[in-house]
Amino acid sequence: MKPVVTVFIDGLKAESIKYMPFLNSVGSQRRIKTQLGYSNPSHASIYSGVYPNKHLNWFIWKYSPGTSPFRWLKGFGRFPHNIYTKFACYKISTLLSLGNSSFYGVPFLWWLPVEAWSYFDVNEKKFWSEPNFLPNYPTIFDILRTNHIPYEVVGMVKGQTHKALKLIEQHTFPKIKPWTYLFIGDIDELSHQYGQESVETKERLNKIDRILEQKYRLFEKELGDFYFMLFSDHGHIKVKGGINLSSVFASQGKSINDYIHLIDSNYARFWFRNEKEEKQVKEILSRMQNGFILTEEHLRRYNVNMPDNRYGDLIFYLDAPYVFTHGPISVLGKQRGLLPFSMHGYLPDYPEMDGVFISNKKLVGDSYLRLVDIMPSILKALNLSIPSHIDGKVVWS
């Protein structure tokens, strides 16, 4: 069994590897197809080897009034619509949700009226590497624990993605485990803020490249032969404009807050109490030029068809290069709701959405790889059996 060294770089575009001369020189490269959605389905598929329609992780928020961390707010009546009252309610709710150890925790729904919060719960309750992160499928972490295979994760610290690279740089690896996983999360953040072609992001990519070369040489000296694999989960597309969906509804004489809904960066999700609501929402959304309602065909094509309506009775997809905006708001001197420079979450069909896969070993074929291929490839390199339910395939030749 040869040791495996895995590096994850959040949001690294396939094209941006040209700013990383060492990594660009390592062995084999492939583009990697992302999944429809954001980080939730990507990480769940990376660690489990199955698509979202199996692991059921698509968005952070799902419709679940019975388990909502905000259910204590139901029946309190209408709250003053200001950010400070909302924040107080939010902080109380997070104190009541201390059992949530997930990477994203319980985010702040600052743009949504407080009386609507109790409809929703976060989908993830555990950290990716914790036992039984996914109720129905084992992750790579679960399988290695079951087989008593030691591993080490460096940089994957909740709420501290900006510190990950420093943690990796300072780590000395006194005893190298069969699997080493290096997690780098700040390229996605820099890309949202400045874009991946910016001076700030390119400087960070170059620094990452230098640090990873140092670590690679260390592993090479200590191990001789080993499996090296670096991958990202998605790319980025430059944003050219924002659309305020509340204004769109208001222009049709409706208030969007009269409907149960959630708005993500480029998805608007609705749950209907009756056919009248459904008809009204569909009529308004049908007039929008920059997106479309996801059909059952779309959901099946991108492996996000769910067994119930937890993620919406209707899901409107806003296409590139636009995002939904709630308008900027200042909170204690900090601006929220600003338009990002670039975004992901768009259709996997866009080449700009591709991630990248790099290995020091020869890869099979010459086509795209997929996020679900990561987990079975690690298992194969470690001489472990691959569960029959896995959707991914081994990438090594």
N, C-alpha and C positions, 0 to 999 in steps of 0.2 A: 504493500500500500504506500503510494507516494503521497506526501503532504500536499494539501490544497491551500492556496492563498487566493482569496477572493477580495476584490475591491469594488465597492459600489460608489458611483458619483451621481448624485441626484441631479437630474435635469440636463445632463451633458448631451449636447447635440452631436450627431454623427460627424458633422462637418468641423466641429471645434477641436477634434483630435489633432488637427494641423498645428494648433498652438501648444502642443505637448510633444516635443521632439522625441523624448525617450519612449513614451508609450506608443507613439506613431511608428517606432522602429521595432516593436516587439511582435514577432511572429505573425499570427493570423488576425485578420479583421473582418467583421461582418456588421452590417446594419441590423438593428434589432427593432422589431415592430412593437410599438406600445399598445396599450389597451384603451378603450373608450372610457374616459374618466380621469381621475386625478391619482394621488399617491395611494389611496386606500386599496383599490383593486390591484394596483401594480405590486405593492409589497406583499399582499396576500397571495398573489399568483407566484411571485418570485420564491416565496418561502414554502409554498405548498405544492407547486407544480400543476395546479388546476385552474381553470378559468373562473371568472366571477359567477357564472351561473351555477357553479358547484359550491364555491366557498362563500358566496352570497355577500361579499364585501364590495360595495360599489361607491357609495357616498359616505361622508362622515355622519350625516344626519339621516334618520329614518323616521317614519310615522309610527309612533308607539306611545300613545297617551298613558297606558297602564304602567310603563316603566320609566317615564320621563323624569329626569332630575328636577324638572320644574313643575311637577304635578301638584306640589303644595301651593302653587300660585293660583290654581284653578278655583274660581268662585270668589276671588278677592275683588272682582269688579275691574273697572278700567283704571290703569295706572297713569300718572302724569307722563306725557310723552317727552321725557328729556333723558339725556344720556346718563346723568348721575343717578337718577332713580333706577334706571335699567341696570347700571353697574352694581348698585347695592343688592338688587334682587339676584343678579348673576353670582356675586361673591357668596351670598348665603347658600345658593344652590350648589356651588362647587364644594362648599364645606360639607354639604349633605351627600356629596358624591366622592368622598375620599377613597372609596374602594376602586375607583377607576384609575388604573395604572397605564393606560394606553399612551402611545407616543403623542397623540394630539389632545388627550384629555377631553375636557368639555369646553369647546370654544365659546366665545361671546357673540350671541346673536344680536348685535347692537342695532341693526337696521330694522329688526322685526318688533312689532308691538309686544309688550311683555305678556299680555293676555293670550297671545298665540303660542308662546313658548311651550306650554304644557302638552302640546300635541306631539312633541318630538323628543327623541332620545338619540344619543350617540350610538353608532353601530359597534364601535370597538370599545371593549371594556378592559382589555389586557394589552400589555406590551408585546410586540411581535415575537420576542424570544421567550416569553413565558410559556409554561406548560399549558396545553390546550387553548392556545390563542384562537384557533378556529375550532368550533364545537364538533364539526363533522369530518375534518381532515387533519392528519398530522403535518406539522411543519418540519423543515429540515432540522430545526432545533430539537423538536420532539423525538425524531428518529435517531439522532445522534445520542441523545440522552438514553433512549431505550437500549441502544446498542453499546453503551458505555464508551463512546468515542469522545475523547476530550476535544474541546474547541475553545477559541478565544475570539471575542468581539471587541474591537477598539473603535471608539468614535461614535457609536450608536447610543447616545445619551439623550434622554428625553429633555426637550426644551433647550438643548445646548449645541445645535448644529454648527454654530459659529465657532465652537471650541474644538470640533472634531479633528481638524487638521493638526492643531497644536498637540492634541492628545496622541495622535499617530506619530508625529515628528519626535515627541519626547519618549515614546514607548521603546524599550530596549529589547523586548522579546527574549527574556532570559532562558525560557524553555519553550521551543516552538511546538505547538499542538498539531495534530493531524489536520485540523481545519482552522485557518486564521481568516477572520472576516474584518476588513477595514471599511468603515462607513464614513463617507464624506458628503455632507449635506448642504454646504453653503453656495454651491454653484447655482442651484435653483433659486435661492434667495437673491443672489446678485443679478441673475438674469431677469427676474421680475422687476428689479429696481433699475438696472442700467442696460440690460440687454447683453447677449453673449458676445457681441462684437465690440463691446465697450473696453476702454483701457483698463477699468477696474476689474472686469471679469477675466480678461486675457492675462493680466498680471497674476491673478489668483490661479488660473489654469497652469501657468508656467511654474508657479511655486509648488502646486500639487505635483506636477511632473517631476520636479527636482527631488522632492521628498520621497515620492514613490520609487524613483530610481535608486535612492539610497537604501530604502527598505528591500527592494528587489535584490540588490547586490548583497545585502546581508543574508537574505534567504538563500541566495545562490551559493554563498560561501559556506553557510552552515549545513545546507541540505544537499547541495549538488543538483540533483534532478527533482523537480516538483511541478505541480500543476499551477499555472497562474491564469486567472481569469478576471478581467475588469469589464464592468457593464454599467449602463445607465438605464433609467426607466422610461425616459421620454425626451423629446427635444423642446423647442420653444418657437413661437411665431410672434413677430412684432405686432403689437396692438396699434390699430389706427383710429379707434374711436370707441366711445362708450354709449350704451343705450340704457336709459332710465325706464324700467318697465312700469314703475308707478305712474310716470308721466304718460306712457302709452295708454294705460288703462284710464287715466283721468281724461285724456283726450276723447275717449269714447263714453264719457259720463259715468265711469265706474271707479270704485276704489279697490285697488288690488288687495287691501287689507280685509275686505269683506269675504275673501276666499282663503281657504287653508293652503298655504304655499310656502315654499322656500326658494330662494334665489342663490345659486352658486355663481362662480365667475362667468360661466357661459351656459348654464342650465337653469331653467325655471321649472319647478316641479309643483304640481297641484294635486290636491285630494278633494273629491267632490262629495257634498252631502245630499245632492239631488241632481236630476237631469238638467234642471234649469241652469244651475251653476256651470255644469259642463258645457252646455250649449253657449252660454255667454262667453266663457273663457276661450273656447275654440274659435268663436267668431272674431274676437279681438286678436288672437294670435295669428289667425289666418291672414290678417292684413300686414303682418310684419314681413319685410323683404329679406332680412339677413339671417334667416334660420328656418327651422321646420320642426314639427312635432315628430318625435321618434315613433315609428311604427313597429309592429311586431316583427316585421322583416328586418328592420335595423337592429333590434334587440338580439335577434337570433344570429345575425351576421357577425356582430361584435361580441357574442357570448356573454351578454348581460341580461338575457331574459330571465326574470325572477319568478318564483312560485307564487308571489302575492304582490300587494301594492305598497310594500314598505317604502319603496323609493318614489312612489307617485302613481296616481291614476293616469296622469298625463305628464309627459316630460318634453319640454320644448328645448331644442338644441340651438344655441346661437353660434353661427359659423364664424370662422376666422375672416378678417382680423379684428373682430369686435368682442367686447366683454360687456356684461351688465354692470352698471354703476348705480350707486345709491346717492351719489353726490358727496363731496368732501365735507367732513365735520371735524372741528377742533375739540379735543378733549385734553384739558390740562396742558395745553400747548402742543400736543401731539396730533398730527393730522391723520385721520382715518378716511378710507373710501377714495383714496387717490387712484387715478388710472395707472395700472402697471405698464411698464415699458414693453414687456412681452409676457405671453401666457401659454399654457398648455391645456390639455383637456379637449382639444379639437379632434376631428376624425383621424383615426390611425392611417387613413389613406394618404394624408399629406406627408410628403417626404420630410418636411421640416419637423414632423413629430417623431421621427425615428431616433432611437437611442443608438448606442454603439456597443459592440462586444469585441474584446481583444483578448487573445490568449497566446501563450508561448508554445502551445501544442497545435498540431494540424487539426482543422475542423472539417466536418463532413459537408459535402456539397458546396454550393457557392451562392445560395439564396439567403433570404432573411432568416434570422433567428427570432425566437419569441421569448417573452419573459418566463413562460411556463417551462422553458428548456433549462433554466438555470439549476433548479433543484435536482432533477434527475441526473444532470451532468456531474454535480458535486457527489451524489451518491455513487455513481459509476466509478469516479476517480478514487473514491474511498473503498471500493470493492464491496459495497453494500447493495442488497437487492432493491430493485425499484418497484414500488407498489403498483398493482395493476390498474388502479384508478387514475394514475397520472396522465394528464393531457400532453405534457411536454415530451420531448425526445432528447436523447443524449447527443451532445454537439461534437464529441471527440470522434475522430476517425478510427 
